[in-house]
Amino acid sequence: MNRGPLPDAYQDCTPIKKDSKFLAETWTRVGEMHFDAGELAPAISAYSRVLASRTRPYYDKAIYKLAWSTTATTASPTPSASRQIW
């Protein structure tokens, strides 16, 4: 079920130091905080910022959690007929 585009919670957020070595880790931690709280739209926004550079050490975790967050926002609230056991 598609609910339309998610709002970008951090659209206007810009780092003080754009080349900081802590930038990818910070966005990953912000994404984790939102993900753990069930706030998926801001989590997706934060994880997306890590993907700007594939060379960062947090890219793999961010893309994994981004996939989980995106899946959770598009998942149907009821099980499909093919997944029902009874």
C-alpha positions as CSV (number, residue, x, y, z in Angstrom):
1,M,0.0,0.0,0.0
2,N,1.6,3.2,-1.1
3,R,0.8,6.2,1.1
4,G,2.5,8.8,-1.0
5,P,5.9,10.5,-0.6
6,L,7.3,10.7,2.9
7,P,8.2,14.2,4.2
8,D,12.0,14.9,4.4
9,A,12.4,15.7,8.1
10,Y,16.0,17.0,7.6
11,Q,15.6,18.8,4.3
12,D,16.8,22.1,5.6
13,C,19.5,20.6,7.9
14,T,23.1,21.4,6.8
15,P,26.2,20.5,8.6
16,I,28.5,23.1,10.1
17,K,31.5,21.3,8.7
18,K,30.5,19.6,5.4
19,D,33.7,17.4,5.2
20,S,33.5,16.2,8.8
21,K,34.7,12.6,9.3
22,F,31.8,12.2,11.8
23,L,29.1,13.2,9.4
24,A,28.1,9.7,8.2
25,E,28.3,8.3,11.7
26,T,26.1,11.1,13.1
27,W,23.4,10.6,10.4
28,T,23.5,6.8,11.0
29,R,23.0,7.4,14.8
30,V,20.2,9.8,14.1
31,G,18.5,7.3,11.8
32,E,18.9,4.6,14.4
33,M,17.3,6.8,17.1
34,H,14.2,7.4,14.9
35,F,14.1,3.8,13.7
36,D,14.1,2.4,17.2
37,A,11.3,4.8,18.2
38,G,9.2,3.7,15.2
39,E,9.6,7.1,13.5
40,L,10.3,5.8,10.0
41,A,10.0,8.9,7.9
42,P,12.8,10.8,9.8
43,A,14.8,7.6,9.9
44,I,14.7,7.3,6.1
45,S,15.7,11.0,5.8
46,A,18.7,10.5,8.1
47,Y,19.9,7.2,6.5
48,S,19.6,8.8,3.0
49,R,22.2,11.4,4.0
50,V,24.7,8.7,4.6
51,L,24.4,7.4,1.1
52,A,26.0,10.5,-0.4
53,S,29.4,8.9,-0.2
54,R,30.0,5.2,-0.7
55,T,33.4,5.5,0.8
56,R,32.1,6.2,4.2
57,P,32.3,3.3,6.7
58,Y,28.7,3.6,7.6
59,Y,27.3,3.2,4.1
60,D,26.5,-0.5,4.4
61,K,24.6,-0.1,7.7
62,A,22.7,2.9,6.4
63,I,21.6,1.1,3.2
64,Y,20.5,-1.9,5.2
65,K,18.5,0.1,7.7
66,L,17.1,2.3,4.9
67,A,15.8,-0.8,3.2
68,W,14.1,-2.0,6.4
69,S,12.6,1.4,7.0
70,T,11.3,1.7,3.5
71,T,9.9,-1.9,3.6
72,A,8.1,-1.1,6.9
73,T,6.5,2.0,5.5
74,T,5.2,0.2,2.5
75,A,4.1,-3.0,4.1
76,S,0.5,-3.9,4.2
77,P,-1.0,-3.9,7.7
78,T,-2.8,-7.2,7.0
79,P,-1.2,-10.4,5.9
80,S,-1.7,-11.4,2.3
81,A,-3.8,-14.5,1.5
82,S,-0.7,-16.4,0.4
83,R,0.9,-15.9,3.8
84,Q,-2.1,-17.0,5.9
85,I,-1.6,-20.5,7.4
86,W,-5.2,-21.3,8.5
